[in-house]
């Protein structure tokens, strides 16, 4: 469940960055052009279609990358905690 929240947070941040500040953030526009879609000024939700598509693509790609990193890190820390510590032998004291 936490992984889904990580994905959604990264998706939203990267999509907003792509729309507002850096519309040429790779690989969104590159994938858009590789699909053979035309450059058009047709607005989708007030944005040019290529920028809107690039924002969605970037959000999904970067979201998956960060989700994978988070999942691997969570798995690694969880597996380290499950290993029981070696039982310690009580030290015997010499008789007085």
Secondary structure, DSSP 8 states (H G I E B T S, - for coil): -HHHHHHHHHHHHHHHHHHHT-TT-TTHHHHHHHTT------EETTEEHHHHHHHHHHHHHHHHHHHHHHHHHHHHHHHHHHS-------------
